[in-house]
Amino acid sequence: MQHIERITTNPNIMHGKPSIRNMRFTVAQMLELIAGGMTFEEILEDYPYIEREDIQACLNYAVKIARTKQILAIPS
């Protein structure tokens, strides 16, 4: 997985949720932007502190999570 080291978990930042380089920007936030239709270029323009490698790291992290052996039901 490329750039996965950019994803950090720190109990003092965003309550320990996986985030980008210890910033207050979570993997979930990034995935929501992408799922909402934003392009990489739009994200990079709107969030100048984000780097292309950060976006790729979030996608790689999502792949890693999706490959887990046990899937729990998502509460509605």
C-alpha positions in Angstrom: 0.0 0.0 0.0 1.5 3.3 -1.1 1.6 6.2 1.3 -0.2 4.4 4.1 2.2 5.9 6.6 0.5 9.3 6.0 -2.5 7.9 7.9 -2.1 8.4 11.7 -4.1 7.7 14.8 -3.6 9.8 17.8 -6.0 9.9 20.8 -5.4 13.6 21.1 -6.4 14.4 17.5 -10.0 13.8 16.3 -10.6 11.4 19.2 -8.1 8.9 17.7 -9.9 8.5 14.4 -7.6 7.8 11.4 -6.5 11.1 10.1 -4.1 12.6 7.6 -0.6 13.3 9.0 -1.8 14.1 12.5 -4.0 16.9 11.1 -7.6 17.5 12.0 -8.7 16.0 8.7 -9.9 12.4 9.0 -9.9 9.6 6.4 -13.7 9.5 6.6 -13.9 13.2 5.7 -11.7 12.6 2.7 -13.7 9.6 1.6 -16.9 11.6 1.9 -15.5 14.3 -0.4 -14.5 11.7 -3.0 -17.8 9.8 -2.7 -19.6 13.1 -3.1 -18.0 13.6 -6.5 -15.1 15.9 -5.8 -12.1 15.3 -8.0 -8.6 15.2 -6.6 -7.9 18.6 -8.2 -10.9 20.1 -6.5 -9.9 18.7 -3.2 -6.3 20.0 -3.6 -7.6 23.4 -4.5 -10.1 23.7 -1.6 -7.7 22.3 1.0 -4.2 23.6 0.2 -2.7 21.8 3.1 -3.7 18.4 1.6 -1.3 16.7 -0.8 -2.1 14.3 -3.6 -0.3 11.6 -1.7 -2.7 12.2 1.3 -5.7 11.5 -1.0 -4.1 8.3 -2.3 -3.2 7.2 1.3 -6.9 7.6 2.3 -8.0 5.4 -0.6 -5.3 2.8 0.2 -6.4 2.8 3.8 -10.0 2.3 2.7 -8.9 -0.7 0.6 -7.1 -2.2 3.6 -10.2 -1.8 5.8 -12.5 -3.3 3.1 -10.2 -6.4 2.9 -11.0 -7.3 6.5 -12.3 -10.8 7.0 -15.3 -9.9 9.2 -17.8 -7.3 8.2 -20.1 -6.0 10.9 -23.6 -4.7 10.2 -23.8 -0.9 9.9 -26.4 0.5 12.3 -29.2 2.4 10.6 
